[in-house]
Amino acid sequence: MEGTNRQCTYRTGRIIIIVKIDGGLADFNDKGEQTTKYAENLSELLQIWKSLGAAATKFRSVFKISETTPSDELISANAKVQASLAKMTQDAGMVPMIEPEVLRLGNHSLQKDEEVTSKVLHLF
């Protein structure tokens, strides 16, 4: 089976397979904020990917900086999603890579950027 041969090559060739498991973003509120989506059958998919040689997962949450965002509610919701994804990944025997992504777009000050980034990272 071709897939099996490739899997063996990856393992012996020191290639680490990392699977992106977030399903993009979903609207969170009327401020334009978005939360991380993921497949309902993710636990099952993680077991399959692990059996195929995956060693880790990667997933992200996005935070936009404005005068009113990111809200405390979004930061909390995304932290909970990322914690759930990390737990599912660990339960499947893989390493989770959590990525809270603070977007640097906009006309905000460097001080506002530092404030938001520190707040997000503190809660993660």
Contacts in CASP RR format, 6 or more apart in sequence:
PFRMAT RR
TARGET T0000
AUTHOR 0000-0000-0000
METHOD contacts of the structure
MODEL  1
MEGTNRQCTYRTGRIIIIVKIDGGLADFNDKGEQTTKYAENLSELLQIWK
SLGAAATKFRSVFKISETTPSDELISANAKVQASLAKMTQDAGMVPMIEP
EVLRLGNHSLQKDEEVTSKVLHLF
7 52 0 8 1.000
7 53 0 8 1.000
9 15 0 8 1.000
10 17 0 8 1.000
10 53 0 8 1.000
11 53 0 8 1.000
16 55 0 8 1.000
16 56 0 8 1.000
17 49 0 8 1.000
17 52 0 8 1.000
17 53 0 8 1.000
17 54 0 8 1.000
17 55 0 8 1.000
17 56 0 8 1.000
18 54 0 8 1.000
18 55 0 8 1.000
18 56 0 8 1.000
18 57 0 8 1.000
18 58 0 8 1.000
18 97 0 8 1.000
19 46 0 8 1.000
19 49 0 8 1.000
19 54 0 8 1.000
19 56 0 8 1.000
19 57 0 8 1.000
19 58 0 8 1.000
20 57 0 8 1.000
20 58 0 8 1.000
20 59 0 8 1.000
21 38 0 8 1.000
21 39 0 8 1.000
21 42 0 8 1.000
21 45 0 8 1.000
21 46 0 8 1.000
21 57 0 8 1.000
21 58 0 8 1.000
21 59 0 8 1.000
21 85 0 8 1.000
21 89 0 8 1.000
22 36 0 8 1.000
22 37 0 8 1.000
22 38 0 8 1.000
22 59 0 8 1.000
22 60 0 8 1.000
22 61 0 8 1.000
22 85 0 8 1.000
23 36 0 8 1.000
23 37 0 8 1.000
23 38 0 8 1.000
23 39 0 8 1.000
24 36 0 8 1.000
24 37 0 8 1.000
25 34 0 8 1.000
25 35 0 8 1.000
25 36 0 8 1.000
25 37 0 8 1.000
25 62 0 8 1.000
26 34 0 8 1.000
26 35 0 8 1.000
26 36 0 8 1.000
26 37 0 8 1.000
27 33 0 8 1.000
27 34 0 8 1.000
28 34 0 8 1.000
28 35 0 8 1.000
28 73 0 8 1.000
28 74 0 8 1.000
28 77 0 8 1.000
29 71 0 8 1.000
29 73 0 8 1.000
29 74 0 8 1.000
31 68 0 8 1.000
31 69 0 8 1.000
31 71 0 8 1.000
32 64 0 8 1.000
32 69 0 8 1.000
33 64 0 8 1.000
33 69 0 8 1.000
33 70 0 8 1.000
33 71 0 8 1.000
33 74 0 8 1.000
34 62 0 8 1.000
35 61 0 8 1.000
35 74 0 8 1.000
35 77 0 8 1.000
35 78 0 8 1.000
35 81 0 8 1.000
36 59 0 8 1.000
36 60 0 8 1.000
36 61 0 8 1.000
36 62 0 8 1.000
36 78 0 8 1.000
36 81 0 8 1.000
36 82 0 8 1.000
36 85 0 8 1.000
38 59 0 8 1.000
38 81 0 8 1.000
38 85 0 8 1.000
39 45 0 8 1.000
42 85 0 8 1.000
42 88 0 8 1.000
43 88 0 8 1.000
43 91 0 8 1.000
43 92 0 8 1.000
46 57 0 8 1.000
46 88 0 8 1.000
46 89 0 8 1.000
46 91 0 8 1.000
46 92 0 8 1.000
46 94 0 8 1.000
47 92 0 8 1.000
49 57 0 8 1.000
49 92 0 8 1.000
49 94 0 8 1.000
50 92 0 8 1.000
50 93 0 8 1.000
50 94 0 8 1.000
54 94 0 8 1.000
55 94 0 8 1.000
55 95 0 8 1.000
56 89 0 8 1.000
56 94 0 8 1.000
56 95 0 8 1.000
56 96 0 8 1.000
56 97 0 8 1.000
57 85 0 8 1.000
57 89 0 8 1.000
57 94 0 8 1.000
57 95 0 8 1.000
57 96 0 8 1.000
57 97 0 8 1.000
58 97 0 8 1.000
58 99 0 8 1.000
59 82 0 8 1.000
59 85 0 8 1.000
59 96 0 8 1.000
59 97 0 8 1.000
59 98 0 8 1.000
59 99 0 8 1.000
60 99 0 8 1.000
60 100 0 8 1.000
60 101 0 8 1.000
61 78 0 8 1.000
61 79 0 8 1.000
61 81 0 8 1.000
61 82 0 8 1.000
61 99 0 8 1.000
61 100 0 8 1.000
61 101 0 8 1.000
62 101 0 8 1.000
62 103 0 8 1.000
63 69 0 8 1.000
63 70 0 8 1.000
63 74 0 8 1.000
63 75 0 8 1.000
63 78 0 8 1.000
63 100 0 8 1.000
63 101 0 8 1.000
63 102 0 8 1.000
63 103 0 8 1.000
63 116 0 8 1.000
63 120 0 8 1.000
64 70 0 8 1.000
64 103 0 8 1.000
64 105 0 8 1.000
65 102 0 8 1.000
65 103 0 8 1.000
65 104 0 8 1.000
65 105 0 8 1.000
65 106 0 8 1.000
65 108 0 8 1.000
65 112 0 8 1.000
65 113 0 8 1.000
65 116 0 8 1.000
66 106 0 8 1.000
66 108 0 8 1.000
70 102 0 8 1.000
70 116 0 8 1.000
70 120 0 8 1.000
75 119 0 8 1.000
75 120 0 8 1.000
75 123 0 8 1.000
76 123 0 8 1.000
78 100 0 8 1.000
79 100 0 8 1.000
79 123 0 8 1.000
79 124 0 8 1.000
82 98 0 8 1.000
82 100 0 8 1.000
82 124 0 8 1.000
85 96 0 8 1.000
85 98 0 8 1.000
86 96 0 8 1.000
86 98 0 8 1.000
89 95 0 8 1.000
89 96 0 8 1.000
90 96 0 8 1.000
98 124 0 8 1.000
100 120 0 8 1.000
100 121 0 8 1.000
100 124 0 8 1.000
102 113 0 8 1.000
102 116 0 8 1.000
102 117 0 8 1.000
102 120 0 8 1.000
104 113 0 8 1.000
END
